[in-house]
Amino acid sequence: MRKLKRFNSIDTKSINAAVKVLRTGKLSPFVGNWKNDKIVGSFYGGNKVKELEKKISKIFKVKFAISVNSWTSGLICAVGAIETSPGDEIIVSPWTMCASATAILHWMAVPVFADVDYNTFNITAETIQKKITKRTKAIIVPDIMGQSAEIDKIIKLAKKNNIKVISDSAQAIGVKFKGKYTGTMADIGGYSFNYHKPINCGEGGVVVTNNKLLAKKIFLIRNHGEAVVKKMKFKKINNIIGYNFRLGEIEASIVIEQLNKLKEIIKSRQNLVKILNNGLDKLKNLKIPQVQYGSEHLYYYYALKFTKKNFNRKIIIKELNKRGVPVESNYANLHLLPMYQNKIAYGKFPWSNKIYKGNVSYKKGICPVAEHLNDKEYIGLHMYKYDYKKKDIEYFVDQFKLVWKKFNLNTV
């Protein structure tokens, strides 16, 4: 078995920044009430949290950045900030991490799954259009595998139907779509700093928006909003029950340092992908990742499609794994999880007819492209799981070619 070193974005500068915070003794100067005191603390957190939020606003060219202790927390904040009510429907992709949908359930709203595009794995304006009803409140748009969905078309559709758009750019931080950073074009967007992302602080995330009112609500939901809404002179109190979604000073200091090398990390992965593309593009029955017009690709996953009919893809996966190539055959089909099949989250809620008057279906077949990709074609290489070197990627290419030869897959 080929030995691969775990990818680690933590460097000496990150460690020194964390140690410097430790020496201050102020690891999280947040307070869950309306204060701004140098000794007691602040509703908006400590100096490093504020510095991080300011830096993100500047880099990504957004008016507001609100750090959180995970992107899951960020999604919950985002769904609450748009005044989601029980029984509302929010459209989302089945091909994403489960939190993209459970953030909807958190506010007693109902996830509605739209199918994905065969080439990009992202939901599209066309698949979303089919799912819009009079109950649709918003769309959560994951930028899966590392490139943006067709967010311009989706925003245009949303405005036409008076619904909000939330960009879940957890897998696509630092890349652009038509000249603008992923996550910054929607009503609300955001990124993850989870340990297997390009930059990380263990757990963490950030919400971004250009809307002052939405930002104010997110700040409240992040930090026990019910306790401060009066002193904040906030009149609209929909979904102002708040939580402890606050990021610590150590984590903030680590992300501040790593933001400086984000472009370098992305460029390194893109260079490795060029080797993969050049080596695998001519193999028959295999499709390399496609980059849509106007999009940059982070390559969080290197997502291949195995198109040979009447041949079990798992045989290929098993053989490649045996040779030390860490590919996998399954990603996600959230609508087929037991929770959705049984329509049970908080007991029978939110699907109970006491609050929901719709008739959403999660049966197999509602997202045929996503299901086909997951069941038959998808082969994924997680590009940020290991610290791949050029020699590793060249080895992977060689092994793909040997496996294709072994199973005679270069025939039409």
Phi and psi in degrees as a GROMACS rama.xvg file:
@    title "Ramachandran Plot"
@    xaxis  label "Phi"
@    yaxis  label "Psi"
@TYPE xy
-70.9937  131.752  ARG-2
-87.5428  126.551  LYS-3
-121.335  137.12  LEU-4
-86.1078  135.947  LYS-5
-61.2202  136.126  ARG-6
-65.6258  133.668  PHE-7
-141.814  111.513  ASN-8
-86.8643  -3.59132  SER-9
-75.8332  120.399  ILE-10
-119.311  -175.059  ASP-11
-59.5957  -39.9534  THR-12
-63.6982  -38.739  LYS-13
-64.3857  -43.7212  SER-14
-64.0643  -45.0524  ILE-15
-63.0071  -38.3391  ASN-16
-64.4924  -41.8334  ALA-17
-65.2614  -42.432  ALA-18
-62.6043  -39.5831  VAL-19
-61.4306  -40.2216  LYS-20
-66.5049  -43.723  VAL-21
-55.3762  -39.3877  LEU-22
-69.1445  -22.0223  ARG-23
-76.2551  -24.276  THR-24
78.4024  -3.3049  GLY-25
-101.982  87.536  LYS-26
-87.5448  -23.3424  LEU-27
-161.29  89.638  SER-28
-78.1995  18.9161  PRO-29
-67.7367  147.155  PHE-30
-130.901  147.594  VAL-31
-89.6448  35.6421  GLY-32
-148.638  178.365  ASN-33
-84.3217  86.1907  TRP-34
-137.383  157.594  LYS-35
-147.38  73.9852  ASN-36
-118.366  133.753  ASP-37
-62.0948  -29.9055  LYS-38
-94.3851  -49.9102  ILE-39
-71.4226  -43.5771  VAL-40
131.61  -172.954  GLY-41
-139.142  147.168  SER-42
-59.4057  -30.444  PHE-43
-95.2169  7.31864  TYR-44
90.7534  -170.307  GLY-45
-88.8649  -178.81  GLY-46
-62.5837  -40.0278  ASN-47
-69.8556  -38.7922  LYS-48
-61.621  -45.9474  VAL-49
-65.1495  -39.0278  LYS-50
-63.3054  -43.1937  GLU-51
-61.7297  -47.1336  LEU-52
-62.6653  -38.4172  GLU-53
-66.5504  -40.5925  LYS-54
-67.055  -41.1057  LYS-55
-64.5694  -42.4682  ILE-56
-57.4741  -41.1507  SER-57
-70.7747  -47.1873  LYS-58
-64.2378  -46.83  ILE-59
-92.2974  0.694965  PHE-60
57.5069  53.1302  LYS-61
-124.187  155.907  VAL-62
-75.2601  -34.5159  LYS-63
-134.607  136.057  PHE-64
-131.692  127.888  ALA-65
-123.1  110.428  ILE-66
-73.7247  150.374  SER-67
-141.07  165.872  VAL-68
-80.5038  -5.23649  ASN-69
-168.312  159.542  SER-70
-71.7273  -25.8903  TRP-71
-57.4545  -46.4922  THR-72
-60.3849  -39.3717  SER-73
-61.2545  -41.6471  GLY-74
-64.7337  -40.8867  LEU-75
-61.824  -43.9418  ILE-76
-59.0153  -44.9486  CYS-77
-63.5333  -45.2596  ALA-78
-66.4999  -36.3139  VAL-79
-69.981  -37.0745  GLY-80
-65.7591  -25.6725  ALA-81
-86.2425  11.7558  ILE-82
65.2266  42.0748  GLU-83
-63.6007  137.239  THR-84
-118.868  156.43  SER-85
-53.8377  132.919  PRO-86
93.9569  -11.9396  GLY-87
-66.4024  153.108  ASP-88
-105.669  138.14  GLU-89
-129.081  125.11  ILE-90
-82.0275  138.909  ILE-91
-151.064  167.113  VAL-92
-85.476  147.508  SER-93
-81.432  -14.6605  PRO-94
-102.585  72.5556  TRP-95
-163.667  175.356  THR-96
-70.2095  146.918  MET-97
-59.3622  -27.1058  CYS-98
-63.5114  -25.3068  ALA-99
-59.9272  -31.0436  SER-100
-97.1859  -36.5089  ALA-101
-69.4247  -23.2378  THR-102
-61.8574  -29.5666  ALA-103
-70.8355  -47.0127  ILE-104
-61.222  -31.0487  LEU-105
-54.1486  -35.1416  HIS-106
-99.0623  20.7287  TRP-107
62.0769  26.9248  MET-108
-97.394  171.746  ALA-109
-114.335  119.683  VAL-110
-69.5929  134.719  PRO-111
-122.818  121.735  VAL-112
-94.9133  126.961  PHE-113
-103.276  146.139  ALA-114
-70.938  164.943  ASP-115
-105.342  162.34  VAL-116
-77.2322  138.339  ASP-117
-62.974  -34.1703  TYR-118
-86.069  -36.2457  ASN-119
-107.07  -13.6809  THR-120
71.5843  6.20215  PHE-121
-100.109  152.505  ASN-122
-69.3504  157.211  ILE-123
-129.35  166.687  THR-124
-58.4975  -36.4862  ALA-125
-67.4021  -45.5598  GLU-126
-71.8305  -31.3982  THR-127
-68.1437  -42.7073  ILE-128
-51.9815  -39.0409  GLN-129
-67.3372  -18.0007  LYS-130
-105.224  -4.68931  LYS-131
-73.781  131.454  ILE-132
-130.443  -178.855  THR-133
-67.5316  -14.3481  LYS-134
-94.4641  -4.66064  ARG-135
-67.4489  122.936  THR-136
-98.2704  -36.8117  LYS-137
-162.751  174.357  ALA-138
-128.643  129.481  ILE-139
-100.258  121.363  ILE-140
-113.319  98.4506  VAL-141
-74.2172  137.1  PRO-142
-94.4226  85.4957  ASP-143
-81.1436  146.181  ILE-144
72.5129  -13.7504  MET-145
125.097  4.8479  GLY-146
-131.393  154.915  GLN-147
-66.2444  147.736  SER-148
-72.0564  174.089  ALA-149
-75.9409  67.9307  GLU-150
-64.0673  -30.2226  ILE-151
-63.7506  -44.8323  ASP-152
-68.313  -37.0852  LYS-153
-67.0484  -42.2442  ILE-154
-63.0857  -41.0258  ILE-155
-60.863  -43.3095  LYS-156
-64.1466  -42.4629  LEU-157
-63.4406  -43.7906  ALA-158
-62.7486  -38.3692  LYS-159
-61.4077  -32.4576  LYS-160
-104.856  7.04385  ASN-161
57.3868  47.3102  ASN-162
-126.101  156.292  ILE-163
-88.6023  158.463  LYS-164
-125.831  129.214  VAL-165
-116.548  121.352  ILE-166
-89.8713  120.073  SER-167
-97.5289  88.9067  ASP-168
-100.056  33.4233  SER-169
-55.8526  -35.834  ALA-170
-97.8052  5.76361  GLN-171
-138.358  38.4844  ALA-172
-69.9584  135.641  ILE-173
87.0786  2.59083  GLY-174
-113.692  162.112  VAL-175
-116.173  157.321  LYS-176
-128.927  115.728  PHE-177
52.0916  43.0793  LYS-178
89.6241  -5.58289  GLY-179
-121.666  145.766  LYS-180
-64.9647  141.224  TYR-181
-54.3169  145.931  THR-182
88.1213  -13.69  GLY-183
-102.165  -6.96877  THR-184
-95.408  -21.2344  MET-185
-81.6945  177.195  ALA-186
-60.0729  -42.1029  ASP-187
-140.788  142.22  ILE-188
-140.499  -173.556  GLY-189
170.354  172.474  GLY-190
-137.237  159.573  TYR-191
-107.44  142.696  SER-192
-116.554  31.1051  PHE-193
-61.8364  157.437  ASN-194
-62.5377  -20.3017  TYR-195
-105.325  21.9304  HIS-196
-94.3071  168.215  LYS-197
-56.03  -39.8288  PRO-198
-124.326  144.034  ILE-199
-151.712  158.975  ASN-200
-130.24  26.6175  CYS-201
95.1998  -75.3933  GLY-202
-137.153  140.946  GLU-203
164.657  171.183  GLY-204
-171.999  178.791  GLY-205
-148.295  140.014  VAL-206
-103.648  138.324  VAL-207
-126.463  145.895  VAL-208
-161.898  158.085  THR-209
-106.166  5.41478  ASN-210
-102.591  117.091  ASN-211
-62.1197  -41.4724  LYS-212
-65.9802  -43.8203  LEU-213
-63.5337  -40.4435  LEU-214
-60.6107  -42.9251  ALA-215
-60.2402  -42.3702  LYS-216
-66.5527  -39.2959  LYS-217
-65.9786  -41.475  ILE-218
-56.9739  -39.8914  PHE-219
-68.7214  -48.4717  LEU-220
-63.0794  -34.7364  ILE-221
-61.8629  -31.352  ARG-222
-139.319  73.4285  ASN-223
48.4924  54.0105  HIS-224
-57.414  -31.1237  GLY-225
-61.6446  -22.3223  GLU-226
-85.5809  -15.4932  ALA-227
-124.324  -5.22239  VAL-228
-58.5587  -33.5289  VAL-229
-68.9721  -47.6059  LYS-230
-71.8755  -21.9905  LYS-231
-80.1891  -4.68017  MET-232
57.1854  48.1089  LYS-233
-104.155  117.064  PHE-234
-86.4317  -37.5971  LYS-235
-84.5433  114.301  LYS-236
-113.195  21.5103  ILE-237
-58.6437  130.568  ASN-238
54.2047  44.5002  ASN-239
-100.708  4.01263  ILE-240
-59.3313  121.815  ILE-241
-107.126  176.05  GLY-242
-140.251  176.195  TYR-243
-97.1951  83.6275  ASN-244
-106.462  26.6377  PHE-245
-83.0799  141.722  ARG-246
-89.9631  140.094  LEU-247
-80.8655  165.256  GLY-248
-67.0421  -36.736  GLU-249
-62.5321  -48.8523  ILE-250
-61.0276  -43.2935  GLU-251
-61.1277  -41.8494  ALA-252
-64.5257  -35.2977  SER-253
-67.3885  -45.4555  ILE-254
-65.4227  -37.9778  VAL-255
-53.9727  -46.6957  ILE-256
-66.5284  -40.3792  GLU-257
-74.906  -25.667  GLN-258
-57.4171  -28.5737  LEU-259
-67.5729  -21.1189  ASN-260
-117.365  12.4577  LYS-261
-58.9588  -46.4869  LEU-262
-60.1373  -40.0515  LYS-263
-64.3693  -41.4342  GLU-264
-64.4936  -44.8245  ILE-265
-62.9108  -45.1538  ILE-266
-61.2083  -38.7697  LYS-267
-60.8305  -44.0341  SER-268
-68.5702  -38.3558  ARG-269
-63.896  -36.0616  GLN-270
-66.2211  -38.4232  ASN-271
-66.322  -36.5466  LEU-272
-65.802  -33.2316  VAL-273
-58.426  -39.8153  LYS-274
-65.7483  -43.4419  ILE-275
-61.9685  -46.4732  LEU-276
-60.739  -46.1512  ASN-277
-63.9945  -33.8004  ASN-278
-82.696  -29.5263  GLY-279
-105.42  -15.0652  LEU-280
-60.2804  -30.1817  ASP-281
-91.6071  -2.53696  LYS-282
-72.6592  129.389  LEU-283
-74.2532  154.301  LYS-284
66.3914  20.4102  ASN-285
-140.667  129.447  LEU-286
-113.728  124.736  LYS-287
-78.1493  164.033  ILE-288
-58.0525  141.452  PRO-289
-107.062  135.405  GLN-290
-104.182  121.967  VAL-291
-72.5909  160.277  GLN-292
-57.8818  132.33  TYR-293
83.6332  0.0347356  GLY-294
-108.117  142.665  SER-295
-96.5734  157.404  GLU-296
-126.382  125.296  HIS-297
-76.1442  -28.1992  LEU-298
57.6402  55.6682  TYR-299
-61.695  -44.1372  TYR-300
-119.415  144.72  TYR-301
-95.9196  101.743  TYR-302
-100.547  107.908  ALA-303
-98.0475  161.166  LEU-304
-126.906  126.236  LYS-305
-97.4535  115.959  PHE-306
-108.802  6.18391  THR-307
-69.8095  119.512  LYS-308
-77.7532  151.802  LYS-309
59.0304  33.7827  ASN-310
-139.832  125.068  PHE-311
-71.1591  113.782  ASN-312
-57.5579  -30.6476  ARG-313
-64.2143  -25.4017  LYS-314
-64.4838  -40.9575  ILE-315
-65.6124  -46.3013  ILE-316
-58.9308  -46.7468  ILE-317
-61.7911  -43.1804  LYS-318
-67.6357  -41.8604  GLU-319
-65.6196  -41.0805  LEU-320
-61.4215  -40.5494  ASN-321
-62.218  -29.2658  LYS-322
-91.1151  5.04641  ARG-323
90.3327  16.6452  GLY-324
-100.145  111.32  VAL-325
-82.3559  61.1057  PRO-326
-93.5565  161.596  VAL-327
-137.632  162.838  GLU-328
-113.226  -5.97972  SER-329
-128.25  140.595  ASN-330
-118.415  -74.3983  TYR-331
-164.862  148.636  ALA-332
-147.879  82.4955  ASN-333
-58.5728  -35.2779  LEU-334
-64.6517  -15.0571  HIS-335
-95.8134  1.34458  LEU-336
-65.8208  150.473  LEU-337
-53.1273  -37.0833  PRO-338
-57.0996  -42.1826  MET-339
-81.4127  -35.2652  TYR-340
-63.3226  -34.9805  GLN-341
-96.6985  -7.19464  ASN-342
50.0266  54.4079  LYS-343
-132.891  117.995  ILE-344
-125.578  -73.8823  ALA-345
-100.148  80.348  TYR-346
63.3812  -129.808  GLY-347
-85.6176  -7.89699  LYS-348
-81.4177  149.243  PHE-349
-91.9006  8.94505  PRO-350
-82.7741  -4.45162  TRP-351
-59.1702  139.166  SER-352
-69.5015  -1.70089  ASN-353
-72.074  -27.2706  LYS-354
-125.741  -17.7826  ILE-355
-118.909  123.023  TYR-356
-104.111  6.04977  LYS-357
-89.4876  -169.954  GLY-358
-145.78  63.317  ASN-359
-73.6318  143.561  VAL-360
-115.216  141.042  SER-361
-121.631  19.6639  TYR-362
-68.8829  153.499  LYS-363
-61.5382  131.618  LYS-364
115.365  -13.192  GLY-365
-75.5631  -21.8662  ILE-366
-128.161  72.3471  CYS-367
-61.9816  -36.152  PRO-368
-68.8966  -47.6181  VAL-369
-59.6216  -41.5506  ALA-370
-67.589  -41.9111  GLU-371
-63.4737  -45.6068  HIS-372
-59.8486  -44.7778  LEU-373
-69.4468  -38.7598  ASN-374
-83.1201  -27.9788  ASP-375
-124.137  -39.4647  LYS-376
-115.578  -32.824  GLU-377
-65.1411  130.605  TYR-378
-131.33  117.49  ILE-379
-117.777  140.057  GLY-380
-116.925  112.747  LEU-381
-70.5186  114.342  HIS-382
-81.1717  -12.6503  MET-383
-115.528  13.9744  TYR-384
-81.0597  -38.5026  LYS-385
-124.934  158.453  TYR-386
-88.6421  76.3177  ASP-387
-67.0005  138.9  TYR-388
-108.406  168.894  LYS-389
-56.7076  -40.1872  LYS-390
-65.6052  -32.1602  LYS-391
-66.9161  -45.781  ASP-392
-64.9312  -40.9454  ILE-393
-63.7603  -37.2872  GLU-394
-64.2368  -43.0246  TYR-395
-59.7196  -44.4573  PHE-396
-59.1248  -45.3078  VAL-397
-59.78  -41.8235  ASP-398
-69.2017  -37.9574  GLN-399
-57.8784  -45.468  PHE-400
-64.4066  -39.5669  LYS-401
-67.0013  -39.6483  LEU-402
-67.0225  -41.5385  VAL-403
-60.9389  -38.5089  TRP-404
-69.105  -42.5731  LYS-405
-58.867  -41.0274  LYS-406
-100.409  10.5993  PHE-407
55.0217  46.311  ASN-408
-90.0608  -2.73388  LEU-409
-86.4646  4.8023  ASN-410
-82.0111  155.614  THR-411
